[in-house]
Amino acid sequence: MNPRKELLEHMPNMRAFAISLCGRADRADDLVQDTLVKAWTKLDTFEPGTNMRAWLFTILRNAYYSELRKRRREVEDADGAMAATLATHPEQDGHMDFSDFRTALDRLPPDQREALILIGASGMSYEEAAEICDCAVGTVKSRVNRARLRLAEIMSVESGAEFGPDSTSQPIVTPRSASRSVA
């Protein structure tokens, strides 16, 4: 028998199985449709002479359980209350800030830049950085400190509060309940 024709012959049994899994006829119809689409696109992997019905039921069952796992991670937010609390900092500022940082980093003396990158970016300990730089641990600490101070000077940063959202975007990324309590 033609495998494409056999796919269609199993639809009523697949629908009954889908209803038994999810308990809803409308959802079962969607599940059968998804199964047929997956089976159709992967028909070349089906081995002729094997059990087409078992193959289809396996695809259907796997699709159902995959969706079930996915739904467990989702949060229902019909009224949009959860979505209203979500916000992100605009990305274009971050790109420009990073560009400014790279420029400032390039202006540091090589020994300070190296120490700062080993400690700050690579996450190494002062001892590991000292070994790589072939100098004393105190020297690495001094270089890192001078590099941080020089970067702050080059970038005109006076405090850590200057990082993050600016005054224009702060209301966007601050949840409404928090911004009300502050005012």
N, C-alpha and C positions, 0 to 999 in steps of 0.2 A: 504494500500500500504506500501511496505517496505520503511522505512525512508531513507536508504542509496540510494535506487534507485530514490527516490523523489528528493534528493539533486541534482542529475545529470540532472533531467528534468528541473530544474529551471535555469540552466546555461545560456541559451540564453537570458532570461529576466534579469538575474543578469548582464550580459555583457552590455546589452543596458542601464541599469540603471547606471552602472559604467562609461560608456562613457559619459552619460549625466552629471555625477558629475565632472569628471576630464577632459573631452574633448579630450582625447588621447586614441586611441585603444590599444597601447602597455601598457600603464599604467593601462588601464581598465582590460586587461587580467591578469596583476599582482594582481590587486585588487580582482578580482574574485577568482584567485587561493588562495590568502591569506584568503579570506572569506571561501572558501571550506575547507581549512586546519583547520581553527578555528572551523567551524561548525562540521567537522568530529570528532575532538578531544572532542568537547562538546556535541556530539549527545545524550549522556545519560541525558543531562539536558533538551532536547527538550521534551515537553509534547505531546504524541500522541493524535491526534484528534484536535490539534490546527493548526493554519495556518503556514505551513512550509515556504511558500514564504515570508510572513511578517517577520518571524524570520530571514531568510537569508538576506533579504534586510536591516534589522536592524543591523545585524552584518557587512554587507558591508558598510553601511552608517557610523557606528561608527568607523570602520577601516579607512575609508577615512578621516574623520574629525580629528581623532587622529594623523594621519600622517601629515595632514595639519598644525595642531598646532605644531607638532615636527619640521617641516620644517621652520616655522616662526622663530624658535630659532636658526636655523643653518645659517652659513655665507658661501656663495659660495666663494671658493678660488681656481679657476681653474688653475691659474698660480703659486700657492703656495706662493704668497707674504705674506699672513697672517701667514701661517704656519712657514715661515722662521723667523718671529719675535718672535715666541714662544719658550721658553726654560725653563728648570727647573734645579734647583740645584741638583746635584747628592745626592741620599738619603743615601748612605752608610756613608758619612761624618757626616750627621745629626745624624745618629744612634750612631756613635762613640762619637760625641760631647755630646749627651744626656747621654751616659754612663759615660763619664768623669764628667759631671755636677752632676749626681746622686752620684758618688763617693765623689766629693767635698762637696756636700750638706750633706752627711752623716758624714763628718768630722767637721761640725759646732757644736758648743755647742747646746744642746737641746733647750734652750730658744731662741736663735737666729734663729735656723732652724724653730721653731714653728712660730715665728713672721714673718719671710720671706714667709713662705708658706701661712699663713693667708692673708697677704697683697698681695704678688705677684701672687700666684697660685689661691687662692680662691677669690681674688678680693674684699676682705672686706675693709672697711674703717679703719683708725687707731683707731677710737673710738670703733668700733665693736671688733677689735682685742684686744684692751685694756680691754674691758669687759670680753672677753673669757679668757685672760691671767691673769685677776684679778690684773692689775697693771695700772699705769698712762699712758696716751697717749704719753707723752714724752719718757717714758721708751720703749714703742713699737717702736717709731720712731728711738730711739737710737739703739735698737737691730737690726732693719731692716738695718740701715746704716752700723753697724758693720758687719752684715752678708754679705751684698753686697761687702764690702771692702775685707773681708776674702775670699769670693768665688773668687773674681778677683785675689787675691794673690795666692790662691791654684791652680787656673787654669792658672796662668801666663798671665792674660788678662790685657793689658795696656790701651786699648781704645775700644769703641763700634765698631770701624771700623774693628776689628778683627772677628766680627761675620758676617756670610753670606758667599758668595763664596770666596774661596781662589784664589790666583793669577793664578792657573792652570785652574780653572773652570770659572773664571770671564768672559773671552771672550766667553764662551759658553752661558752664561745666559744674556749677554749684547746684545741688538739688534745691528745689523750691523751699522745702521745709527748713533747710539749713540757712538759706538766704533770708527768710522771714525772721528767724530767731536772732540773726546777727543785727538786723536793722532796728 
